[in-house]
Amino acid sequence: MTNGNLSAREPVGGTDDAAPRVFISYSHDTPEHQQQVHRLATFLRMRMGLDVHVDLWYDNVRRDWSLWAIEQLSEADFILVIASPKFKQRADGLAPSHEGRGAQFEAAILRDNLTRNLKEQTERILPVVLPGRSIEEIPVFLNAYSTTRFEISEFTEHGVADLIVAITGDGRHQMPERGVWRGGARTTPAAEPLTVARMPWVLSTPDLRPGDAVLKGVRYIDSIVMRPSSISTEATGFLDVDLGGRFQTMCSAIGVVGDDTERSQVGLFKVHVDGVAQFERQVLPGTPEMIRVDVAGALRLRLEMSRSWRTVANDLMHGADVGWRPSRLPELAWGNPILR
């Protein structure tokens, strides 16, 4: 017996030697139920690359089905138990001894395996609920409510995704590396704050630069300043930094550089954390703000600032009669953004 603790945990779809061997145990409730089991087996073998075995494909010769079942249950890396009313009845010992002998025999072996090594066999024996069936039809010994079950809504890659995760061991959400615990020992030094301007930028637009910025008379060192090199319909600059899950918060001033009063100097500031927008604020000239954004456990941070050149165009058009022109291109800044 292979226990499920082998190269079966490699991604499926590779060579035949690397593909996990899967046996499907079920009861012949109705022809329709048999057809559903056959569809599942065919999909998993042909589309997902699993080495699937089911009795329907072994009726070509006279054989001892008890010995065949023992071999399949012993050699399989994973066993799919298909929920149905008759399988539950036979597996739970509620059916007459002469009814569904094959299902009763296989269920007895599965119960014995679980008793012998509960943890190992819980990971190996996977209860499956097909479309139109119910978790109430899972045999009692598989603990449908206290352990994972696999409800398949359709025979597609999305429909069997959870089942494939259990077979490959390749979960959708990987546990991040644990950082240094900051409680307890007094000798553990606190993490030094880092300014975004001095960190390596994973990705950035060319119109951003680190430097000083004056927002309403206050000078912020290690700022990130944006001043585009040409006029476009919409000017947007951004930068990405790798957080690695090390920080809790990001604090920064945001505003229009200098003491501009022109309407066209309005800026829009946004913060994205792991690709999700967490903050958005429009800032008027002469009214900088201090902001604080939660980045606890985040891997990536994006700081973005922009202003619409439609505003500039409107100002030019409406101010033409009085000779008004914007004195310069708008310049925006993140004032000393710090990660703690």
C-alpha positions as CSV (number, residue, x, y, z in Angstrom):
1,M,0.0,0.0,0.0
2,T,1.4,3.4,-0.9
3,N,-0.3,5.4,1.9
4,G,-0.8,8.5,-0.2
5,N,2.6,9.9,1.0
6,L,4.6,9.7,-2.2
7,S,5.2,11.4,-5.5
8,A,1.4,11.6,-5.9
9,R,1.7,15.0,-4.3
10,E,3.3,16.2,-7.5
11,P,1.1,18.2,-9.9
12,V,-1.1,16.0,-12.1
13,G,-0.8,15.8,-15.8
14,G,2.8,14.7,-16.0
15,T,4.1,11.2,-17.0
16,D,2.1,8.1,-16.2
17,D,4.7,7.2,-13.4
18,A,4.1,10.5,-11.7
19,A,0.2,10.5,-12.0
20,P,-1.6,9.5,-8.8
21,R,-3.5,6.2,-8.9
22,V,-7.1,6.7,-8.0
23,F,-9.7,3.9,-7.4
24,I,-13.5,4.7,-7.4
25,S,-15.6,2.8,-4.9
26,Y,-19.4,3.1,-5.4
27,S,-22.6,1.2,-5.4
28,H,-24.7,0.3,-8.5
29,D,-27.8,2.2,-7.3
30,T,-29.3,2.9,-10.8
31,P,-28.2,3.0,-14.4
32,E,-28.2,6.8,-14.2
33,H,-26.0,6.7,-11.1
34,Q,-23.6,4.4,-12.9
35,Q,-23.5,6.7,-15.9
36,Q,-22.5,9.7,-13.6
37,V,-19.7,7.7,-12.0
38,H,-18.5,6.7,-15.5
39,R,-18.5,10.4,-16.5
40,L,-16.5,11.4,-13.5
41,A,-14.0,8.6,-14.0
42,T,-13.6,9.4,-17.7
43,F,-13.2,13.1,-17.0
44,L,-10.6,12.6,-14.3
45,R,-8.6,10.2,-16.4
46,M,-8.8,11.9,-19.8
47,R,-8.9,15.6,-18.8
48,M,-7.1,15.7,-15.5
49,G,-4.5,13.1,-16.2
50,L,-5.1,10.9,-13.1
51,D,-4.6,7.1,-13.3
52,V,-8.2,6.3,-12.5
53,H,-9.6,2.8,-12.1
54,V,-13.3,1.7,-11.9
55,D,-15.0,-1.6,-12.2
56,L,-16.8,-0.6,-15.4
57,W,-13.5,-0.8,-17.3
58,Y,-12.7,-4.3,-16.1
59,D,-15.6,-6.4,-17.3
60,N,-13.8,-7.8,-20.3
61,V,-12.8,-11.2,-18.7
62,R,-14.2,-13.5,-16.0
63,R,-12.5,-12.5,-12.7
64,D,-12.7,-12.8,-8.9
65,W,-14.1,-9.4,-8.1
66,S,-13.1,-9.8,-4.4
67,L,-9.4,-10.2,-5.3
68,W,-9.7,-7.4,-7.8
69,A,-11.2,-5.1,-5.1
70,I,-8.4,-6.0,-2.7
71,E,-5.8,-5.2,-5.3
72,Q,-7.4,-1.9,-6.3
73,L,-7.8,-0.7,-2.7
74,S,-4.2,-1.7,-1.8
75,E,-2.6,-0.1,-4.9
76,A,-4.5,3.1,-5.0
77,D,-2.9,6.3,-3.8
78,F,-6.4,7.8,-3.3
79,I,-9.8,6.2,-3.1
80,L,-12.9,8.1,-4.1
81,V,-16.0,7.0,-2.2
82,I,-19.1,8.1,-4.2
83,A,-22.0,9.0,-2.0
84,S,-25.4,7.5,-2.8
85,P,-28.4,6.1,-0.8
86,K,-27.5,2.4,-1.4
87,F,-23.8,2.8,-0.8
88,K,-24.5,4.5,2.6
89,Q,-26.9,1.8,3.6
90,R,-24.5,-1.0,2.7
91,A,-21.4,0.7,4.1
92,D,-23.2,1.4,7.4
93,G,-24.3,-2.2,7.8
94,L,-28.0,-1.6,7.3
95,A,-28.5,-3.6,4.1
96,P,-29.2,-7.4,3.9
97,S,-26.0,-9.5,3.7
98,H,-26.9,-10.7,0.2
99,E,-27.5,-7.2,-1.2
100,G,-24.6,-5.2,-2.8
101,R,-22.0,-7.6,-1.6
102,G,-19.2,-5.7,-3.5
103,A,-20.0,-2.4,-1.9
104,Q,-20.2,-4.0,1.6
105,F,-16.9,-5.8,1.0
106,E,-15.1,-2.6,-0.1
107,A,-16.6,-0.5,2.7
108,A,-15.4,-3.1,5.3
109,I,-11.8,-2.8,4.0
110,L,-12.1,1.0,4.1
111,R,-13.4,1.0,7.7
112,D,-10.5,-1.3,8.7
113,N,-8.0,1.0,7.0
114,L,-9.3,4.0,8.9
115,T,-9.2,2.1,12.2
116,R,-5.6,1.0,11.5
117,N,-4.3,4.6,10.7
118,L,-7.0,7.3,11.0
119,K,-4.9,10.3,10.0
120,E,-3.2,8.7,7.0
121,Q,-6.4,7.1,5.7
122,T,-8.5,10.2,6.2
123,E,-6.2,12.0,3.7
124,R,-6.4,9.0,1.4
125,I,-10.1,8.1,1.4
126,L,-12.1,11.0,-0.2
127,P,-15.9,11.2,0.0
128,V,-17.4,12.6,-3.2
129,V,-20.9,14.0,-3.8
130,L,-21.9,14.0,-7.4
131,P,-24.3,16.5,-9.0
132,G,-27.9,16.0,-7.7
133,R,-26.7,14.0,-4.7
134,S,-26.5,15.0,-1.0
135,I,-23.9,14.9,1.8
136,E,-26.5,13.0,3.8
137,E,-25.7,10.0,1.5
138,I,-22.0,9.8,2.7
139,P,-21.5,6.8,4.9
140,V,-21.3,7.5,8.6
141,F,-17.7,6.1,9.0
142,L,-16.4,8.9,6.7
143,N,-17.6,11.7,9.1
144,A,-19.3,13.9,6.5
145,Y,-19.7,16.9,8.8
146,S,-16.5,16.9,10.7
147,T,-14.1,16.1,7.8
148,T,-13.7,17.5,4.3
149,R,-16.1,16.3,1.6
150,F,-15.9,17.0,-2.1
151,E,-19.1,18.2,-3.7
152,I,-18.9,18.3,-7.5
153,S,-21.4,20.5,-9.2
154,E,-20.2,19.9,-12.7
155,F,-17.7,17.7,-14.6
156,T,-15.3,20.6,-15.4
157,E,-11.8,21.6,-14.1
158,H,-13.5,24.2,-11.9
159,G,-16.0,21.6,-10.6
160,V,-13.3,19.2,-9.5
161,A,-10.8,21.8,-8.3
162,D,-11.1,21.0,-4.6
163,L,-10.8,17.3,-5.3
164,I,-7.6,17.9,-7.3
165,V,-6.2,20.0,-4.5
166,A,-6.7,17.1,-2.1
167,I,-5.0,14.7,-4.4
168,T,-2.0,16.9,-5.4
169,G,-1.5,18.6,-2.0
170,D,-1.0,21.8,-3.9
171,G,-3.4,24.2,-2.1
172,R,-4.6,27.5,-3.5
173,H,-3.4,29.5,-0.6
174,Q,0.2,29.0,0.6
175,M,1.1,29.7,4.2
176,P,3.6,32.7,4.2
177,E,7.0,32.4,6.0
178,R,6.6,33.4,9.6
179,G,8.4,36.6,10.7
180,V,10.2,37.4,14.0
181,W,7.8,37.5,16.9
182,R,8.0,40.9,18.5
183,G,6.4,40.0,21.9
184,G,7.9,38.3,24.9
185,A,11.7,38.7,24.9
186,R,12.7,42.2,25.7
187,T,15.9,41.8,23.8
188,T,14.1,41.4,20.5
189,P,14.7,44.7,18.6
190,A,11.7,46.4,17.1
191,A,11.7,46.6,13.3
192,E,13.1,49.8,11.9
193,P,10.6,51.9,9.9
194,L,11.4,52.0,6.2
195,T,10.6,54.9,3.8
196,V,9.2,53.8,0.5
197,A,11.4,56.3,-1.4
198,R,14.5,54.4,-0.3
199,M,13.2,50.9,-0.9
200,P,13.8,49.0,-4.2
201,W,10.9,49.7,-6.6
202,V,9.7,46.5,-8.2
203,L,7.9,48.5,-10.9
204,S,7.4,52.2,-11.6
205,T,6.5,54.7,-14.2
206,P,9.3,57.0,-15.5
207,D,7.7,60.2,-14.3
208,L,8.3,59.3,-10.6
209,R,11.4,60.3,-8.7
210,P,12.5,60.2,-5.1
211,G,13.3,63.6,-3.5
212,D,12.2,66.4,-1.2
213,A,8.7,67.8,-1.5
214,V,7.2,71.0,0.1
215,L,3.5,70.6,0.9
216,K,1.9,73.8,2.3
217,G,5.2,75.0,3.6
218,V,6.3,71.7,5.2
219,R,9.3,70.0,3.7
220,Y,9.1,66.2,3.5
221,I,12.4,64.4,2.9
222,D,12.4,61.0,1.1
223,S,9.2,61.9,-0.8
224,I,8.0,60.5,-4.1
225,V,7.3,63.2,-6.6
226,M,5.5,63.1,-9.9
227,R,5.9,65.5,-12.7
228,P,5.0,64.3,-16.2
229,S,7.3,65.1,-19.1
230,S,4.4,65.8,-21.5
231,I,0.7,66.6,-21.6
232,S,-1.7,63.7,-22.1
233,T,-5.4,63.2,-21.6
234,E,-4.9,61.4,-18.3
235,A,-1.5,61.5,-16.4
236,T,-1.0,58.6,-13.9
237,G,2.1,57.5,-12.2
238,F,2.6,54.6,-9.8
239,L,5.2,52.5,-8.1
240,D,5.2,49.0,-6.6
241,V,7.3,47.8,-3.7
242,D,7.7,44.3,-2.2
243,L,6.4,44.2,1.4
244,G,7.0,40.5,2.1
245,G,4.4,40.5,4.8
246,R,6.8,42.4,7.2
247,F,4.8,45.6,7.9
248,Q,1.7,46.7,9.6
249,T,0.9,50.2,8.4
250,M,1.9,52.8,5.7
251,C,1.8,56.4,6.7
252,S,2.3,59.4,4.4
253,A,1.4,62.9,3.5
254,I,-0.3,63.5,0.2
255,G,-0.7,66.7,-1.7
256,V,0.1,69.2,-4.5
257,V,3.7,70.4,-4.3
258,G,4.2,74.1,-3.6
259,D,1.5,76.8,-3.0
260,D,-0.6,76.4,-6.2
261,T,-4.1,77.7,-6.3
262,E,-4.9,76.8,-9.9
263,R,-7.8,74.4,-10.3
264,S,-5.8,72.2,-12.6
265,Q,-3.4,71.3,-9.8
266,V,-5.9,68.9,-8.1
267,G,-4.4,65.4,-7.5
268,L,-6.0,61.9,-7.1
269,F,-4.1,59.5,-4.8
270,K,-4.7,55.8,-4.6
271,V,-3.3,52.9,-2.6
272,H,-3.5,49.2,-3.7
273,V,-2.6,46.4,-1.3
274,D,-2.0,43.0,-2.9
275,G,-3.9,44.3,-6.0
276,V,-6.9,45.5,-4.1
277,A,-7.8,49.2,-3.8
278,Q,-7.6,50.2,-0.1
279,F,-7.6,54.0,-0.3
280,E,-8.6,56.8,-2.7
281,R,-8.6,60.6,-2.1
282,Q,-8.7,63.7,-4.1
283,V,-6.5,66.5,-2.8
284,L,-6.9,70.2,-3.6
285,P,-4.0,72.6,-3.8
286,G,-3.0,73.9,-0.4
287,T,-4.8,71.2,1.5
288,P,-2.3,68.3,2.0
289,E,-3.4,65.4,4.2
290,M,-1.8,62.7,6.4
291,I,-3.1,59.2,5.7
292,R,-2.6,55.8,7.3
293,V,-3.3,52.5,5.5
294,D,-3.3,49.0,6.9
295,V,-0.8,46.7,5.2
296,A,-0.6,43.9,7.8
297,G,0.6,40.7,6.2
298,A,0.5,42.2,2.7
299,L,3.0,41.2,0.0
300,R,2.8,44.1,-2.4
301,L,2.1,47.8,-2.2
302,R,1.2,50.2,-5.0
303,L,1.2,53.9,-4.6
304,E,-0.6,55.8,-7.4
305,M,-1.2,59.5,-8.1
306,S,-2.8,61.2,-11.1
307,R,-4.7,64.2,-12.3
308,S,-6.9,64.7,-15.3
309,W,-5.7,66.9,-18.1
310,R,-9.3,67.5,-19.0
311,T,-9.3,69.9,-16.1
312,V,-6.3,71.7,-17.6
313,A,-8.0,71.8,-21.0
314,N,-11.2,73.2,-19.6
315,D,-9.2,75.9,-17.7
316,L,-7.4,76.9,-20.9
317,M,-10.6,77.1,-22.8
318,H,-12.5,79.1,-20.3
319,G,-9.6,81.3,-19.4
320,A,-8.6,82.2,-22.9
321,D,-10.7,85.3,-23.0
322,V,-9.1,86.7,-19.9
323,G,-5.6,85.7,-20.8
324,W,-5.2,83.0,-18.0
325,R,-2.9,80.1,-18.5
326,P,-1.7,77.5,-16.0
327,S,1.9,78.4,-14.9
328,R,3.3,74.9,-15.1
329,L,2.4,71.2,-15.2
330,P,0.9,69.9,-12.0
331,E,3.3,68.3,-9.6
332,L,2.1,65.8,-6.9
333,A,3.9,64.0,-4.1
334,W,3.7,61.3,-1.5
335,G,5.3,63.1,1.4
336,N,7.8,60.8,3.2
337,P,5.7,57.5,3.0
338,I,6.9,55.3,5.8
339,L,6.3,51.6,6.4
340,R,6.1,50.3,10.0
